[in-house]
Amino acid sequence: MNILYDEILSRQDPAQVEGLSHFFKTGKGEYGEGDKFLGIKVPVIREAVKKCWKNTSLEDLKTCVSSEYHEMRLAALLTLVQIFKNAKEKGLQQSCIGFYLANTQYVNNWDLVDLSCYELLGSWLLDKDRTLLYDLARNGKTIWEQRIGMVSTMQFLRHGQLDDTYKIAEIFLEKPQPLHDLLQKAVGWLLREAGKRDEQRLKDWLSIRYKTMPRIMLRYAIEKFQEDERKFYLKK
């Protein structure tokens, strides 16, 4: 019996399907093309995860994370985060990370990435070599794997470690342009978060790069600057 799977199915709401499908861009040629929804919003999914995670195994999660339904995949990832956070042994944490990396093909929308990667990979790598994130950012097979490489650095920022965010941002500046909007937004968002910790460092970094940065990335990065400063960067 897979209690998480059954619990999520029990909470489906057909009235919400159309709105979620539109929000996550499932139309032809859009980034979420073909994804299917049960009509369950994130707070409801979190309720289900809170109820079920203690009695859900990694084997159960295999069924959930590979589901055709977006909310089922999200529930699996949020459950994985809970198992990881509450693991009393490093071995179980390592198994969670192995599971995540083996199933990145199912982490295939921006919310699935953003609600899982820094809680898992970012936390795991706080005291470890971080080459993995550089490899994902540079060579990820999908924009989602590349986004994982960037967004995972959020956990480092929360611990006052800014270097990797800037170094991985450089990887995206070196990629052939135009860069996908969702990658531009991720990089700009993380730069903005780095700037909250050390605004002068962000300004110094931007001073030699902003003229060639993709515009969406730049807009996100400078979002917290004073209006006159934002106008200066965007005008140039």
C-alpha positions as CSV (number, residue, x, y, z in Angstrom):
1,M,0.0,0.0,0.0
2,N,1.4,3.4,-1.0
3,I,-0.3,5.8,1.4
4,L,1.2,8.9,-0.2
5,Y,0.0,8.0,-3.7
6,D,-3.5,7.2,-2.4
7,E,-3.6,10.4,-0.3
8,I,-2.7,12.7,-3.2
9,L,-5.2,11.0,-5.5
10,S,-7.9,11.5,-2.8
11,R,-7.3,15.3,-2.8
12,Q,-7.7,15.9,-6.6
13,D,-9.9,18.8,-7.6
14,P,-11.0,18.8,-11.3
15,A,-12.1,22.4,-10.9
16,Q,-8.5,23.5,-10.4
17,V,-7.0,21.6,-13.3
18,E,-7.4,24.2,-16.1
19,G,-6.0,27.0,-14.0
20,L,-2.9,25.0,-13.0
21,S,-2.3,23.8,-16.5
22,H,-2.3,27.4,-17.7
23,F,-0.1,28.6,-14.9
24,F,2.5,26.0,-15.6
25,K,2.5,26.5,-19.3
26,T,1.4,23.1,-20.6
27,G,0.4,24.3,-24.1
28,K,2.1,23.2,-27.3
29,G,5.7,24.6,-27.5
30,E,5.6,25.8,-23.9
31,Y,8.1,24.7,-21.2
32,G,5.5,22.4,-19.5
33,E,4.1,21.0,-22.7
34,G,2.1,17.8,-22.0
35,D,2.2,17.9,-18.2
36,K,-0.9,16.7,-16.5
37,F,-2.5,18.0,-13.3
38,L,-4.9,16.7,-10.6
39,G,-5.9,20.1,-9.5
40,I,-4.1,20.2,-6.1
41,K,-2.5,23.4,-4.8
42,V,0.8,23.4,-2.9
43,P,-0.6,24.0,0.6
44,V,-2.8,20.9,0.2
45,I,0.1,18.9,-1.1
46,R,2.1,19.9,1.9
47,E,-0.7,18.8,4.2
48,A,-0.7,15.4,2.6
49,V,3.1,15.1,2.8
50,K,3.0,16.0,6.5
51,K,0.4,13.3,7.1
52,C,2.2,10.6,5.1
53,W,6.0,11.1,5.0
54,K,6.9,9.0,8.1
55,N,5.2,6.0,6.6
56,T,6.5,6.4,3.0
57,S,9.6,4.6,1.8
58,L,12.0,5.4,-1.0
59,E,10.5,2.5,-2.9
60,D,7.0,4.1,-2.6
61,L,8.5,7.4,-3.9
62,K,9.6,5.7,-7.1
63,T,6.0,5.3,-8.1
64,C,5.1,8.8,-7.1
65,V,8.0,10.7,-8.6
66,S,7.6,9.0,-12.0
67,S,3.9,9.8,-12.1
68,E,2.4,11.6,-15.1
69,Y,0.8,14.0,-12.7
70,H,2.7,17.1,-11.6
71,E,1.3,17.2,-8.1
72,M,2.3,13.6,-7.5
73,R,5.8,14.3,-8.5
74,L,5.9,17.4,-6.2
75,A,4.5,15.3,-3.3
76,A,7.3,12.8,-3.9
77,L,10.0,15.5,-3.8
78,L,8.6,17.2,-0.7
79,T,8.4,13.9,1.0
80,L,12.0,13.1,0.0
81,V,13.0,16.5,1.6
82,Q,11.3,15.5,4.8
83,I,12.9,12.1,4.9
84,F,16.3,13.7,4.3
85,K,15.9,16.4,6.9
86,N,14.8,13.9,9.6
87,A,17.3,11.1,8.8
88,K,19.3,10.2,11.8
89,E,22.0,8.4,9.8
90,K,24.2,9.8,7.0
91,G,23.5,6.6,5.1
92,L,19.8,7.4,4.7
93,Q,20.6,11.0,3.7
94,Q,23.0,9.7,1.0
95,S,20.3,7.4,-0.2
96,C,18.0,10.3,-0.6
97,I,20.5,12.2,-2.6
98,G,21.2,9.2,-4.8
99,F,17.4,8.9,-5.3
100,Y,17.1,12.5,-6.3
101,L,20.0,12.4,-8.8
102,A,18.7,9.2,-10.3
103,N,15.3,10.8,-11.0
104,T,16.1,14.3,-12.2
105,Q,14.2,13.6,-15.4
106,Y,11.1,13.9,-13.3
107,V,12.1,17.1,-11.7
108,N,10.8,18.9,-14.8
109,N,9.3,22.2,-13.9
110,W,10.5,25.2,-12.1
111,D,8.5,24.6,-8.9
112,L,9.7,21.0,-8.7
113,V,13.3,22.2,-9.0
114,D,13.0,25.2,-6.6
115,L,11.1,23.4,-3.8
116,S,13.6,20.5,-3.7
117,C,17.1,21.1,-4.9
118,Y,18.6,23.4,-2.3
119,E,16.9,21.5,0.5
120,L,18.5,18.4,-0.7
121,L,21.6,19.0,-2.8
122,G,22.4,22.3,-1.2
123,S,22.2,20.9,2.3
124,W,24.1,17.8,1.4
125,L,27.0,19.7,-0.2
126,L,27.4,22.3,2.6
127,D,30.5,20.5,3.8
128,K,31.4,18.7,0.6
129,D,33.0,19.2,-2.8
130,R,30.5,21.0,-5.1
131,T,31.7,20.0,-8.5
132,L,28.4,18.3,-9.1
133,L,26.5,21.6,-9.2
134,Y,29.0,23.1,-11.7
135,D,28.6,20.0,-13.9
136,L,24.8,20.3,-13.8
137,A,24.9,24.0,-14.6
138,R,27.3,23.5,-17.4
139,N,26.3,20.1,-18.9
140,G,22.8,19.4,-17.6
141,K,20.7,17.6,-20.2
142,T,17.7,19.8,-19.7
143,I,17.1,23.4,-18.5
144,W,15.8,21.8,-15.3
145,E,19.0,20.1,-14.5
146,Q,20.9,23.3,-15.3
147,R,18.5,25.2,-13.0
148,I,19.2,22.7,-10.2
149,G,22.9,23.6,-10.5
150,M,22.1,27.3,-9.9
151,V,19.2,27.2,-7.4
152,S,21.0,24.7,-5.1
153,T,23.4,27.4,-4.1
154,M,20.5,29.1,-2.2
155,Q,21.5,26.9,0.8
156,F,25.0,28.2,0.6
157,L,23.8,31.8,0.6
158,R,21.7,31.1,3.7
159,H,25.0,30.0,5.4
160,G,26.8,33.1,4.3
161,Q,28.7,31.3,1.5
162,L,28.5,33.4,-1.6
163,D,31.3,32.3,-3.8
164,D,29.6,29.4,-5.6
165,T,26.6,31.5,-6.6
166,Y,28.8,33.9,-8.5
167,K,31.0,31.2,-10.0
168,I,28.0,29.2,-11.3
169,A,26.4,32.4,-12.6
170,E,29.5,32.9,-14.7
171,I,28.8,29.5,-16.4
172,F,25.4,30.8,-17.6
173,L,26.9,34.0,-18.9
174,E,29.3,31.9,-21.0
175,K,26.5,29.8,-22.6
176,P,25.3,30.5,-26.1
177,Q,22.6,33.1,-26.2
178,P,19.7,33.6,-26.1
179,L,19.5,31.8,-22.7
180,H,16.1,30.3,-21.8
181,D,14.0,32.8,-19.7
182,L,13.7,30.3,-16.8
183,L,17.5,30.1,-16.6
184,Q,17.9,33.8,-16.8
185,K,15.3,34.2,-14.0
186,A,17.0,31.6,-11.8
187,V,20.5,33.2,-12.2
188,G,19.1,36.7,-11.6
189,W,17.2,35.6,-8.5
190,L,20.2,33.9,-6.9
191,L,22.4,37.0,-7.7
192,R,19.7,39.2,-6.0
193,E,19.8,36.9,-3.0
194,A,23.5,37.1,-2.9
195,G,23.2,40.9,-3.0
196,K,21.0,40.9,0.0
197,R,23.9,39.5,1.9
198,D,26.6,41.7,0.4
199,E,25.2,44.4,-1.9
200,Q,28.6,45.9,-2.7
201,R,29.9,42.6,-3.8
202,L,27.0,42.2,-6.2
203,K,27.6,45.7,-7.6
204,D,31.3,45.1,-8.1
205,W,30.4,41.8,-9.9
206,L,27.9,43.6,-12.1
207,S,30.1,46.5,-12.9
208,I,32.1,44.5,-15.5
209,R,29.3,42.3,-16.7
210,Y,26.0,44.1,-16.8
211,K,26.4,45.4,-20.3
212,T,26.5,41.9,-21.8
213,M,24.1,40.2,-19.4
214,P,20.7,38.9,-20.7
215,R,18.2,41.5,-19.8
216,I,15.8,39.3,-17.8
217,M,18.7,38.1,-15.7
218,L,19.9,41.6,-15.1
219,R,16.4,42.8,-14.1
220,Y,16.1,40.1,-11.6
221,A,19.5,40.7,-10.2
222,I,19.0,44.4,-9.6
223,E,15.4,44.2,-8.4
224,K,16.2,45.4,-4.8
225,F,18.4,48.3,-5.9
226,Q,17.2,51.9,-5.6
227,E,15.1,53.0,-8.6
228,D,17.8,55.4,-10.0
229,E,20.4,52.6,-9.8
230,R,18.0,50.2,-11.6
231,K,17.5,52.7,-14.4
232,F,21.2,53.3,-14.7
233,Y,21.9,49.5,-15.3
234,L,19.0,49.0,-17.6
235,K,19.7,52.1,-19.7
236,K,23.2,50.9,-20.4
